[in-house]
Amino acid sequence: MATKGREQLSAISDAVLSGPTSPAMVRQRPLPAPTQLMNLTGGHLESKAEIERLKKEQGKALVIRLDLCDDGPFHSSPLDPVRVANLKANLKENPQTTPAQLRPAAAGRFQILAGRHRKAALLELGREEWLVTIREASDDEAERVTFYDNLLAPQLTDYAKYLGLAQRKASRSFTVRELETESGLSKSQVARLLSFERLPAAARQLVASKPSAIGANVVELLAALAKDHGDRVVQAVELVVEGKLKASKAPAWVTAPPKEKNAERRRQPSTDLAVDGTRYVRIRRRDGLLSMAFTSAQEADELERIITELIKDRIAKLKSLS
């Protein structure tokens, strides 16, 4: 993705979640007010006053309990275990310096807009608290932040990016042009990612089972073939997912004649007729083609005359029956 596109995507998050005061880079240690650990009991904020105090501290870094934070409704892909493992290794040796982004939810709980992989890593490390910033955000703003925060992650698969774009397209009734403008991606990039939706449903299910197996460049080519070769496209994707076919070779495999038929033709038997142990003629037939290979050119001439007369007699009989 171009630098301009990355800057535009970063600006989306900043526009929604940043306030007059940028979140401070707070180390994981006891923090002075107002970035002190909020007094939380029984999974809820202690009082309405505490909730009101929290609202006033929007945009500032706070430390809160992990068990009060839930995934929001706009995450379109499952957690990436590799990404969680990398974050776990980093957070084991270093303090969390980048706050997660949350919005208030019901009953004193919070929805995660950005940072769910960090939460998973911290939980695996046995941590109970994490550094966050909290902002009021509409569903539209929350969806934008959730998706575009992930879109910037280099390890995100093309299929996961497609799911996010498709969700954004459906929820806002966006055109490709509008997605291009909002995301910072080019028109061709957006169209390429959306080509997953033009695969047969069975092929999409296969991709979903192993999203890293096939990228948008190949999917765009397969989608163009799906109308005339739907079954072959599904078979090709299945082979790719199973590791039996390279993704880059899948489009050519779809349009190539099935190897099974070619092999069957090559295996069609021949019949040898012999005279006193010496081959006289080898007869082969493939579909409507009958060939005879005589060892003697003279015999070939004679049999050509005989066979021609035989065919003429056969034609005459067929005509008399019609």
For each residue, the residues with C-beta under 8 A, 3 or more apart:
1: 5 6 9 184 185 189
2: 5 6 184 186
3: 6 7
4: 7 8 184
5: 1 2 8 9 183 184 185 186
6: 1 2 3 9 10 152 184
7: 3 4 10 11 184
8: 4 5 11 12 183 184
9: 1 5 6 12 13 148 151 152 183 184
10: 6 7 13 14 152
11: 7 8 14 15
12: 8 9 15 16 144 145 148 182
13: 9 10 16 17 18 101 114 145 148 149
14: 10 11 17 18
15: 11 12 18
16: 12 13 135 137 141 144 145
17: 13 14 59 101 113 133 135 137 145
18: 13 14 15 22 59
19: 22 58 59 135
20: 59
21: 59 60
22: 18 19 59
23: 59 60 61 99 133
24: 35 60 61
25: 61 97
26: 31 35 61 63 97 99 131
27: 95 97
28: 63 95 96 129 131
29: 95
30: 36 37
31: 26 35 36 37 61 63
32: 35 36
33: 36
34: 53 57 60 62
35: 24 26 31 32 57 60 61 62 63
36: 30 31 32 33 63
37: 30 31 63 64 129
38: 45 50 54 62 63 64
39: 46 50
40: 43 44 45 46 64 65 68 108
41: 44 46
42:
43: 40 67 68 107 108 109
44: 40 41 107 108 109
45: 38 40 50 51 54 108
46: 39 40 41 50
47: 50 51
48: 51 52
49: 52 53
50: 38 39 45 46 47 53 54
51: 45 47 48 54 55 104 108
52: 48 49 55 56
53: 34 49 50 56 57
54: 38 45 50 51 57 58 62 104 134
55: 51 52 58 104 136
56: 52 53
57: 34 35 53 54 60 62 134
58: 19 54 55 133 134 135 136
59: 17 18 19 20 21 22 23 133 135
60: 21 23 24 34 35 57 133
61: 23 24 25 26 31 35 99 131 132 133
62: 34 35 38 54 57 99 131 132 133 134
63: 26 28 31 35 36 37 38 129 130 131 132
64: 37 38 40 68 69 110 129 130 132
65: 40 68 69 128 129
66: 69 119 122 123 127 128 129 130
67: 43 128
68: 40 43 64 65 108 109 110
69: 64 65 66 100 102 109 110 111 112 119 130 132
70: 105 109 110 111 112
71: 75 111 112 116
72: 75 103 111 112 113 142 146
73: 111
74: 139 142 143 146 147 167
75: 71 72 116 146 150
76: 147 160 163 164 166 167
77: 80 150 156 157 159 160 163 164 211
78:
79: 83 84 116 117 120
80: 77 83 84 117 155 156
81: 84 85
82: 85 86 155
83: 79 80 86 87 117 153 155
84: 79 80 81 87 88 117 120 121 124
85: 81 82 88 89 121
86: 82 83 89 90
87: 83 84 90 91 117 118 120 121
88: 84 85 91 92 121 124 125
89: 85 86 92 93
90: 86 87 93 94
91: 87 88 94 95 96 118 121 122 125 127
92: 88 89 125
93: 89 90
94: 90 91 97
95: 27 28 29 91
96: 28 91 99 118 122 130 131
97: 25 26 27 94 131
98: 118 131
99: 23 26 61 62 96 115 131 132 133
100: 69 112 113 114 115 116 118 119 130 131 132 133
101: 13 17 112 113 114 115 132 133 135 145 149
102: 69 110 111 112 113 115 132 133 134 135
103: 72 110 111 113 134 135 136 137 142
104: 51 54 55 110 111 134 136
105: 70 109 110 111
106: 109
107: 43 44
108: 40 43 44 45 51 68
109: 43 44 68 69 70 105 106
110: 64 68 69 70 102 103 104 105 132 134
111: 69 70 71 72 73 102 103 104 105 142
112: 69 70 71 72 100 101 102 115 116 119
113: 17 72 100 101 102 103 137 142 145 146 149
114: 13 100 101 145 146 149 150
115: 99 100 101 102 112 118 119 130 132
116: 71 75 79 100 112 119 120
117: 79 80 83 84 87 120 121
118: 87 91 96 98 100 115 121 122 130
119: 66 69 100 112 115 116 122 123 130
120: 79 84 87 116 117 123 124
121: 84 85 87 88 91 117 118 124 125
122: 66 91 96 118 119 125 127 130
123: 66 119 120 126 127
124: 84 88 120 121
125: 88 91 92 121 122
126: 123
127: 66 91 122 123 130
128: 65 66 67
129: 28 37 63 64 65 66
130: 63 64 66 69 96 100 115 118 119 122 127
131: 26 28 61 62 63 96 97 98 99 100
132: 61 62 63 64 69 99 100 101 102 110 115
133: 17 23 58 59 60 61 62 99 100 101 102
134: 54 57 58 62 102 103 104 110
135: 16 17 19 58 59 101 102 103
136: 55 58 103 104
137: 16 17 103 113 141 142 145
138: 141 142
139: 74 142 143
140: 143 144 171 172
141: 16 137 138 144 145
142: 72 74 103 111 113 137 138 139 145 146
143: 74 139 140 146 147 167 168 171
144: 12 16 140 141 147 148 168 182
145: 12 13 16 17 101 113 114 137 141 142 148 149
146: 72 74 75 113 114 142 143 149 150
147: 74 76 143 144 150 151 164 165 167 168
148: 9 12 13 144 145 151 152 183
149: 13 101 113 114 145 146 152 153
150: 75 77 114 146 147 153 156 160 164
151: 9 147 148 156 161 164 183
152: 6 9 10 148 149
153: 83 149 150 156
154:
155: 80 82 83
156: 77 80 150 151 153 160 161
157: 77 160 161 211 212 215
158: 161 162 193 196 211 215 216 219
159: 77 162 163 196 207 208 211 214
160: 76 77 150 156 157 163 164 211
161: 151 156 157 158 164 165 193 216
162: 158 159 165 166 193 194 196 197 216
163: 76 77 159 160 166 167
164: 76 77 147 150 151 160 161 167 168
165: 147 161 162 168 169 179 183 190 193 194
166: 76 162 163 169 170 194 196 197
167: 74 76 143 147 163 164 170 171
168: 143 144 147 164 165 171 172 174 179 182
169: 165 166 172 173 174 179 194
170: 166 167 173
171: 140 143 167 168
172: 140 168 169 178
173: 169 170
174: 168 169 178 179 182
175: 178 179
176: 179 180 187 190 191 194
177: 180 181 187
178: 172 174 175 181 182
179: 165 168 169 174 175 176 182 183 185 190
180: 176 177 183 185 186 187 189 190
181: 177 178
182: 12 144 168 174 178 179
183: 5 8 9 148 151 165 179 180 190
184: 1 2 4 5 6 7 8 9
185: 1 5 179 180 189 190 193
186: 2 5 180 189 190
187: 176 177 180 190 191
188: 191 192
189: 1 180 185 186 192 193
190: 165 176 179 180 183 185 186 187 193 194
191: 176 187 188 194 195 220
192: 188 189 195 216 217 219 220
193: 158 161 162 165 185 189 190 196 216
194: 162 165 166 169 176 190 191 197 198
195: 191 192 198 199 216 219 220 223
196: 158 159 162 166 193 199 204 207 216 219 223
197: 162 166 194 204
198: 194 195 223 226
199: 195 196 203 204 207 219 222 223 226 233 237
200: 203 204 226 230 233 234
201: 204 205
202: 205 206 234
203: 199 200 206 207 222 226 233 234 237
204: 196 197 199 200 201 207 208
205: 201 202 208 209
206: 202 203 209 210 234 237 238 241
207: 159 196 199 203 204 210 211 213 214 219 237 241
208: 159 204 205 211
209: 205 206 241
210: 206 207 213 241
211: 77 157 158 159 160 207 208 214
212: 157
213: 207 210 240 241 243 247
214: 159 207 211 218 219 237 240 241 247 250
215: 157 158 218 219 247
216: 158 161 162 192 193 195 196 219 220
217: 192 220 221
218: 214 215 221 222 247 248 250 251
219: 158 192 195 196 199 207 214 215 216 222 223
220: 191 192 195 216 217 223 224
221: 217 218 224 225 250 251
222: 199 203 218 219 225 226 233 236 237 250 251 254
223: 195 196 198 199 219 220 226
224: 220 221 227
225: 221 222 228 229 232 233 251 254 255
226: 198 199 200 203 222 223 229 230 233
227: 224 230
228: 225
229: 225 226 232 233 254 255
230: 200 226 227 233 234
231: 234 235
232: 225 229 235 236 253 254 255
233: 199 200 203 222 225 226 229 230 236 237 254
234: 200 202 203 206 230 231 237 238
235: 231 232 238 239
236: 222 232 233 239 240 245 250 251 253 254
237: 199 203 206 207 214 222 233 234 240 241 250
238: 206 234 235 241 242
239: 235 236 242 244 245 250 253
240: 213 214 236 237 243 244 245 246 247 250
241: 206 207 209 210 213 214 237 238
242: 238 239
243: 213 240
244: 239 240
245: 236 239 240 249 250 253
246: 240 249 250
247: 213 214 215 218 240 250
248: 218
249: 245 246 252 253
250: 214 218 221 222 236 237 239 240 245 246 247 253 254
251: 218 221 222 225 236 254 255
252: 249 255 256
253: 232 236 239 245 249 250 256
254: 222 225 229 232 233 236 250 251
255: 225 229 232 251 252
256: 252 253 259
257: 261 262
258: 261 262
259: 256 262 263
260: 263 264
261: 257 258 264 265
262: 257 258 259 265 266
263: 259 260 266 267
264: 260 261 267 268
265: 261 262 268 286
266: 262 263
267: 263 264
268: 264 265 284 285 286
269:
270: 282 283 284
271: 282 283 284
272: 279 281 282 283
273: 279 280 281 282 283
274: 277 278 279 280
275: 278 280
276:
277: 274
278: 274 275 295
279: 272 273 274 282 295
280: 273 274 275 294 295 296 299
281: 272 273 292 293 294 295 299 303
282: 270 271 272 273 279 292 293
283: 270 271 272 273 290 291 292
284: 268 270 271 290 291 292 293
285: 268 289 290 291
286: 265 268 289
287:
288:
289: 285 286
290: 283 284 285
291: 283 284 285
292: 281 282 283 284 300 303
293: 281 282 284
294: 280 281 297 299 300 303
295: 278 279 280 281 299
296: 280 299 300
297: 294 300 301
298: 301 302
299: 280 281 294 295 296 302 303
300: 292 294 296 297 303 304
301: 297 298 304 305
302: 298 299 305 306
303: 281 292 294 299 300 306 307
304: 300 301 307 308
305: 301 302 308 309
306: 302 303 309 310
307: 303 304 310 311
308: 304 305 311 312
309: 305 306 312 313
310: 306 307 313 314
311: 307 308 314 315
312: 308 309 315 316
313: 309 310 316 317
314: 310 311 317 318
315: 311 312 318 319
316: 312 313 319 320
317: 313 314 320 321
318: 314 315 321 322
319: 315 316 322
320: 316 317
321: 317 318
322: 318 319
